[in-house]
Each structure stands twice: as structure tokens, then as C-alpha cells.
Amino acid sequence: MRKKTTNRVFQIAYDESLLFTRSEMLRHAGYDVTSVLGNSAAKTALTSGQEYSLFIVGRDAPVETREEMIRWLKENFPTVQVLALNAPHEILPVADYNVVNEPGEWLVAVRTIAF
């Protein structure tokens, strides 16, 4: 059984510039963040047995791609919460939390959800 490890966040981004921007914002806010680009990279990186407090799934991929990633996360890391970053008025029911992809919104959500 996996347990939460304080301040460890794993981010799956689908846009390279947003990957770096979100990573820096999370680090600046005091989180230990691992960031990858896309589902394949996430699945490869997450086979190492590291523990995380929260998964963040970015918005710049088709809904089906993002939902597939969230389902995989839930199956393989059932105790870790998943935050989906979305366009306005979009919700991914498979995620634990949904928030608009605006820094002021998602960074507050990260603080509230996992820590």
C-alpha cells in the first residue's frame, strides 16, 4: 500500500512550455515536483516506485487522452488524489478534483487538496 509523502507532486503536462512554467511555480511554492510530457512519459516515470501526494493532469490534450491517464493513475495509485486542469466549464468526472487551468486557481487547489 502506498502512502502520502508530504509535498511530492507529479505533473503530467501536454504542452512543453506549460510543463516548465507549472514546475517552477510548484517549486517556488515549496513542492517537490516531478514533471513529464504526455501519458507515455508518465507511465514510464511512475514505474520507479516513488510516492506522491498528488497527481496533476494538464489540459492541453484531448479529453480521451487525459481520461485514460487518470484511469491509469487511479488503477495504479488508488490512494493518491488526481487534480485535472481544465478549460472553463469542462469537468473530467474520473478525476478527484477539477479546476480551471489558471495559476491562481490550480495552485490554491494544490494547497487545499493534498497538504
PyRosetta script that sets phi, psi and omega in degrees:
from pyrosetta import init, pose_from_sequence

init()
pose = pose_from_sequence("MRKKTTNRVFQIAYDESLLFTRSEMLRHAGYDVTSVLGNSAAKTALTSGQEYSLFIVGRDAPVETREEMIRWLKENFPTVQVLALNAPHEILPVADYNVVNEPGEWLVAVRTIAF")
pose.set_psi(1, 133.4)
pose.set_omega(1, 179.8)
pose.set_phi(2, -90.3)
pose.set_psi(2, 144.1)
pose.set_omega(2, 177.8)
pose.set_phi(3, -119.9)
pose.set_psi(3, 162.9)
pose.set_omega(3, 178.8)
pose.set_phi(4, -66.7)
pose.set_psi(4, 141.7)
pose.set_omega(4, 172.2)
pose.set_phi(5, -117.2)
pose.set_psi(5, 119.5)
pose.set_omega(5, -172.9)
pose.set_phi(6, -52.9)
pose.set_psi(6, 133.6)
pose.set_omega(6, 173.1)
pose.set_phi(7, 66.1)
pose.set_psi(7, 16.3)
pose.set_omega(7, 177.5)
pose.set_phi(8, -98.8)
pose.set_psi(8, 118.3)
pose.set_omega(8, -178.3)
pose.set_phi(9, -121.2)
pose.set_psi(9, 137.9)
pose.set_omega(9, 175.5)
pose.set_phi(10, -116.5)
pose.set_psi(10, 121.7)
pose.set_omega(10, -177.6)
pose.set_phi(11, -110.8)
pose.set_psi(11, 131.3)
pose.set_omega(11, 172.3)
pose.set_phi(12, -109.8)
pose.set_psi(12, 113.8)
pose.set_omega(12, 179.3)
pose.set_phi(13, -108.7)
pose.set_psi(13, 161.1)
pose.set_omega(13, 179.3)
pose.set_phi(14, -124.9)
pose.set_psi(14, 9.2)
pose.set_omega(14, 177.5)
pose.set_phi(15, -139.9)
pose.set_psi(15, 124.3)
pose.set_omega(15, -173.1)
pose.set_phi(16, -61.3)
pose.set_psi(16, -41.4)
pose.set_omega(16, -179.0)
pose.set_phi(17, -66.9)
pose.set_psi(17, -37.7)
pose.set_omega(17, 177.5)
pose.set_phi(18, -69.6)
pose.set_psi(18, -32.1)
pose.set_omega(18, 175.8)
pose.set_phi(19, -56.8)
pose.set_psi(19, -49.8)
pose.set_omega(19, -178.6)
pose.set_phi(20, -69.2)
pose.set_psi(20, -41.7)
pose.set_omega(20, -179.4)
pose.set_phi(21, -62.1)
pose.set_psi(21, -49.5)
pose.set_omega(21, 179.6)
pose.set_phi(22, -63.6)
pose.set_psi(22, -40.3)
pose.set_omega(22, 178.9)
pose.set_phi(23, -58.2)
pose.set_psi(23, -47.0)
pose.set_omega(23, -179.2)
pose.set_phi(24, -65.7)
pose.set_psi(24, -39.6)
pose.set_omega(24, 178.3)
pose.set_phi(25, -63.3)
pose.set_psi(25, -42.9)
pose.set_omega(25, 179.8)
pose.set_phi(26, -66.6)
pose.set_psi(26, -42.6)
pose.set_omega(26, 177.9)
pose.set_phi(27, -62.3)
pose.set_psi(27, -45.0)
pose.set_omega(27, 179.8)
pose.set_phi(28, -60.8)
pose.set_psi(28, -31.5)
pose.set_omega(28, 179.0)
pose.set_phi(29, -82.7)
pose.set_psi(29, -0.7)
pose.set_omega(29, 174.4)
pose.set_phi(30, 99.9)
pose.set_psi(30, 11.5)
pose.set_omega(30, -179.1)
pose.set_phi(31, -95.7)
pose.set_psi(31, 148.5)
pose.set_omega(31, 171.9)
pose.set_phi(32, -89.6)
pose.set_psi(32, 108.9)
pose.set_omega(32, -171.3)
pose.set_phi(33, -117.4)
pose.set_psi(33, 139.1)
pose.set_omega(33, 169.9)
pose.set_phi(34, -116.1)
pose.set_psi(34, 129.9)
pose.set_omega(34, -177.6)
pose.set_phi(35, -126.4)
pose.set_psi(35, 139.4)
pose.set_omega(35, 177.5)
pose.set_phi(36, -135.3)
pose.set_psi(36, 161.5)
pose.set_omega(36, 179.9)
pose.set_phi(37, -107.2)
pose.set_psi(37, 103.8)
pose.set_omega(37, 174.0)
pose.set_phi(38, 94.4)
pose.set_psi(38, 165.2)
pose.set_omega(38, -176.2)
pose.set_phi(39, -64.7)
pose.set_psi(39, -43.1)
pose.set_omega(39, -178.3)
pose.set_phi(40, -61.5)
pose.set_psi(40, -44.9)
pose.set_omega(40, 179.3)
pose.set_phi(41, -64.0)
pose.set_psi(41, -37.4)
pose.set_omega(41, 178.9)
pose.set_phi(42, -63.6)
pose.set_psi(42, -48.0)
pose.set_omega(42, -178.4)
pose.set_phi(43, -63.1)
pose.set_psi(43, -37.1)
pose.set_omega(43, 177.8)
pose.set_phi(44, -67.5)
pose.set_psi(44, -47.1)
pose.set_omega(44, -177.9)
pose.set_phi(45, -66.6)
pose.set_psi(45, -33.0)
pose.set_omega(45, -175.3)
pose.set_phi(46, -83.5)
pose.set_psi(46, 3.1)
pose.set_omega(46, 176.3)
pose.set_phi(47, -83.5)
pose.set_psi(47, -3.4)
pose.set_omega(47, -174.4)
pose.set_phi(48, -81.4)
pose.set_psi(48, -4.0)
pose.set_omega(48, 177.3)
pose.set_phi(49, 82.7)
pose.set_psi(49, 8.4)
pose.set_omega(49, 177.3)
pose.set_phi(50, -69.0)
pose.set_psi(50, 155.0)
pose.set_omega(50, -179.6)
pose.set_phi(51, -109.1)
pose.set_psi(51, 143.1)
pose.set_omega(51, -178.6)
pose.set_phi(52, -132.0)
pose.set_psi(52, 155.6)
pose.set_omega(52, 177.0)
pose.set_phi(53, -90.8)
pose.set_psi(53, -26.5)
pose.set_omega(53, -174.4)
pose.set_phi(54, -157.0)
pose.set_psi(54, 141.5)
pose.set_omega(54, 170.0)
pose.set_phi(55, -107.3)
pose.set_psi(55, 136.3)
pose.set_omega(55, 174.5)
pose.set_phi(56, -115.9)
pose.set_psi(56, 126.9)
pose.set_omega(56, 178.8)
pose.set_phi(57, -111.6)
pose.set_psi(57, 117.0)
pose.set_omega(57, -177.6)
pose.set_phi(58, -67.1)
pose.set_psi(58, 177.2)
pose.set_omega(58, -171.5)
pose.set_phi(59, -105.2)
pose.set_psi(59, -14.3)
pose.set_omega(59, -169.5)
pose.set_phi(60, -87.7)
pose.set_psi(60, 50.3)
pose.set_omega(60, 173.7)
pose.set_phi(61, -147.0)
pose.set_psi(61, 161.0)
pose.set_omega(61, 176.6)
pose.set_phi(62, -58.0)
pose.set_psi(62, 150.3)
pose.set_omega(62, -179.4)
pose.set_phi(63, -53.3)
pose.set_psi(63, -42.3)
pose.set_omega(63, -178.3)
pose.set_phi(64, -60.3)
pose.set_psi(64, -40.3)
pose.set_omega(64, 179.6)
pose.set_phi(65, -64.9)
pose.set_psi(65, -45.0)
pose.set_omega(65, -179.4)
pose.set_phi(66, -67.6)
pose.set_psi(66, -41.8)
pose.set_omega(66, 178.5)
pose.set_phi(67, -64.2)
pose.set_psi(67, -38.8)
pose.set_omega(67, 178.0)
pose.set_phi(68, -61.8)
pose.set_psi(68, -41.3)
pose.set_omega(68, 179.3)
pose.set_phi(69, -65.4)
pose.set_psi(69, -43.8)
pose.set_omega(69, -179.8)
pose.set_phi(70, -63.5)
pose.set_psi(70, -42.3)
pose.set_omega(70, 177.4)
pose.set_phi(71, -60.7)
pose.set_psi(71, -42.0)
pose.set_omega(71, 178.8)
pose.set_phi(72, -63.1)
pose.set_psi(72, -43.7)
pose.set_omega(72, 178.3)
pose.set_phi(73, -60.5)
pose.set_psi(73, -45.3)
pose.set_omega(73, -178.4)
pose.set_phi(74, -63.8)
pose.set_psi(74, -36.3)
pose.set_omega(74, 180.0)
pose.set_phi(75, -70.9)
pose.set_psi(75, -40.2)
pose.set_omega(75, -174.2)
pose.set_phi(76, -93.6)
pose.set_psi(76, -20.6)
pose.set_omega(76, -179.4)
pose.set_phi(77, -137.1)
pose.set_psi(77, 65.2)
pose.set_omega(77, -171.0)
pose.set_phi(78, -63.9)
pose.set_psi(78, -18.9)
pose.set_omega(78, -178.4)
pose.set_phi(79, -94.6)
pose.set_psi(79, -4.0)
pose.set_omega(79, -176.8)
pose.set_phi(80, -100.4)
pose.set_psi(80, 131.8)
pose.set_omega(80, -179.6)
pose.set_phi(81, -72.6)
pose.set_psi(81, 150.6)
pose.set_omega(81, 178.6)
pose.set_phi(82, -121.4)
pose.set_psi(82, 126.6)
pose.set_omega(82, 176.6)
pose.set_phi(83, -107.4)
pose.set_psi(83, 121.2)
pose.set_omega(83, 176.9)
pose.set_phi(84, -98.8)
pose.set_psi(84, 130.5)
pose.set_omega(84, 175.2)
pose.set_phi(85, -94.5)
pose.set_psi(85, 126.8)
pose.set_omega(85, -169.6)
pose.set_phi(86, -129.5)
pose.set_psi(86, 165.8)
pose.set_omega(86, 169.4)
pose.set_phi(87, -73.0)
pose.set_psi(87, 159.4)
pose.set_omega(87, 176.4)
pose.set_phi(88, -54.4)
pose.set_psi(88, 139.5)
pose.set_omega(88, 177.8)
pose.set_phi(89, 67.5)
pose.set_psi(89, 16.9)
pose.set_omega(89, 177.2)
pose.set_phi(90, -109.6)
pose.set_psi(90, 139.8)
pose.set_omega(90, 176.6)
pose.set_phi(91, -138.7)
pose.set_psi(91, 136.8)
pose.set_omega(91, 173.7)
pose.set_phi(92, -107.0)
pose.set_psi(92, 102.1)
pose.set_omega(92, -175.8)
pose.set_phi(93, -58.1)
pose.set_psi(93, -23.1)
pose.set_omega(93, -179.1)
pose.set_phi(94, -74.3)
pose.set_psi(94, -16.7)
pose.set_omega(94, 178.8)
pose.set_phi(95, -82.6)
pose.set_psi(95, 155.7)
pose.set_omega(95, 175.8)
pose.set_phi(96, -74.2)
pose.set_psi(96, -35.9)
pose.set_omega(96, -178.6)
pose.set_phi(97, -138.6)
pose.set_psi(97, 145.8)
pose.set_omega(97, 177.2)
pose.set_phi(98, -128.0)
pose.set_psi(98, 137.5)
pose.set_omega(98, 178.7)
pose.set_phi(99, -148.3)
pose.set_psi(99, 151.3)
pose.set_omega(99, 177.7)
pose.set_phi(100, -66.2)
pose.set_psi(100, 141.6)
pose.set_omega(100, -177.1)
pose.set_phi(101, -76.3)
pose.set_psi(101, 63.8)
pose.set_omega(101, 174.9)
pose.set_phi(102, -124.0)
pose.set_psi(102, 131.7)
pose.set_omega(102, -176.2)
pose.set_phi(103, -50.5)
pose.set_psi(103, -42.8)
pose.set_omega(103, 179.6)
pose.set_phi(104, -63.4)
pose.set_psi(104, -29.3)
pose.set_omega(104, -179.9)
pose.set_phi(105, -81.1)
pose.set_psi(105, -53.8)
pose.set_omega(105, -171.9)
pose.set_phi(106, -74.1)
pose.set_psi(106, -31.3)
pose.set_omega(106, 179.3)
pose.set_phi(107, -68.1)
pose.set_psi(107, -38.2)
pose.set_omega(107, 174.8)
pose.set_phi(108, -64.4)
pose.set_psi(108, -41.1)
pose.set_omega(108, 178.7)
pose.set_phi(109, -61.3)
pose.set_psi(109, -42.2)
pose.set_omega(109, 178.4)
pose.set_phi(110, -58.4)
pose.set_psi(110, -47.3)
pose.set_omega(110, 179.3)
pose.set_phi(111, -60.1)
pose.set_psi(111, -39.1)
pose.set_omega(111, -175.5)
pose.set_phi(112, -76.3)
pose.set_psi(112, -40.2)
pose.set_omega(112, -172.0)
pose.set_phi(113, -72.9)
pose.set_psi(113, -55.5)
pose.set_omega(113, -165.2)
pose.set_phi(114, -102.1)
pose.set_psi(114, -15.6)
pose.set_omega(114, -168.8)
pose.set_phi(115, -127.9)
pose.dump_pdb("model.pdb")
